[in-house]
């Protein structure tokens, strides 16, 4: 069962979530009120830009819309959009942090 650690930015507290069946990262964020900001939720704004510090292999590869926006954002190679990333089912640990502009 993947455990996901959401590191807070600034004064936000870190949060942990269990995702035994995997699923959309945005839904997991909503369930635990993770410290990840969202706006459009459709890979068009970049508000939910995150760095995957650990466990990138436990996420499905980026789709076309996510890959295009990530190219435009020119962020670190370990970055993803939380609104588009999907967690694979299975065991492991994922650690993410918002990208601070």
C-alpha positions in Angstrom: 0.0 0.0 0.0 1.7 3.3 -1.0 2.2 5.8 1.7 2.3 9.4 0.5 4.0 12.1 2.4 3.0 15.7 1.5 5.6 18.1 2.7 4.2 21.5 3.6 5.5 24.8 2.2 6.1 27.6 4.7 3.9 27.1 7.7 1.8 24.3 6.4 2.2 21.0 8.2 3.3 17.8 6.5 0.5 15.2 6.0 0.6 11.4 5.3 -1.9 9.4 3.3 -2.4 5.7 2.6 -3.4 4.8 -1.0 -3.9 1.0 -1.0 -5.6 1.0 -4.4 -3.7 3.9 -5.8 -5.7 6.5 -7.6 -5.6 10.2 -8.7 -3.3 12.2 -6.6 -5.7 15.2 -6.6 -8.4 13.0 -5.0 -5.9 11.8 -2.3 -5.0 15.5 -1.7 -8.6 16.4 -1.3 -9.3 13.6 1.2 -6.6 14.6 3.6 -6.5 18.4 2.9 -2.9 18.0 1.7 -0.8 21.2 1.6 -0.8 21.3 -2.2 -2.5 24.3 -3.9 -4.9 23.7 -6.8 -6.7 25.9 -9.2 -7.8 24.6 -12.7 -7.3 20.9 -12.0 -6.9 20.3 -15.7 -3.2 20.7 -16.5 -3.5 24.3 -17.7 -2.3 26.5 -14.9 0.6 24.9 -13.1 -0.7 25.8 -9.6 -0.3 22.2 -8.3 3.3 21.9 -9.6 5.1 19.5 -7.2 8.5 17.9 -6.9 8.5 14.1 -6.4 11.4 13.7 -3.9 10.9 10.0 -3.5 8.9 7.2 -5.2 8.5 8.6 -8.7 8.3 5.0 -10.0 5.1 4.6 -8.0 3.3 7.1 -10.2 1.9 6.5 -13.7 3.9 8.3 -16.5 2.7 11.8 -17.4 0.0 12.0 -20.0 0.2 14.3 -23.0 -1.4 17.4 -21.4 0.7 17.1 -18.2 3.9 16.6 -20.2 3.2 19.7 -22.3 2.6 22.0 -19.3 5.6 20.6 -17.5 7.8 21.5 -20.5 6.4 25.0 -20.4 7.0 25.3 -16.7 10.6 24.3 -17.1 10.8 22.9 -13.6 13.1 20.3 -12.1 13.2 16.9 -13.9 11.4 15.3 -10.9 8.4 17.6 -11.1 4.8 16.6 -11.8 1.3 18.2 -11.7 -0.7 16.9 -8.7 -3.9 17.3 -10.6 -2.8 14.8 -13.3 -0.5 12.4 -11.4 -1.9 8.9 -10.7 -0.6 6.6 -7.9 -0.1 3.0 -8.9 -1.6 0.4 -6.6 1.0 -1.6 -4.5 3.5 -1.0 -1.8 6.0 1.8 -1.5 6.6 5.4 -0.3 6.1 8.6 -2.2 7.3 12.0 -0.9 6.2 15.2 -2.6 6.6 19.0 -2.0 5.0 22.0 -3.8 7.3 23.8 -6.2 7.8 27.3 -4.9 8.1 29.9 -7.6 
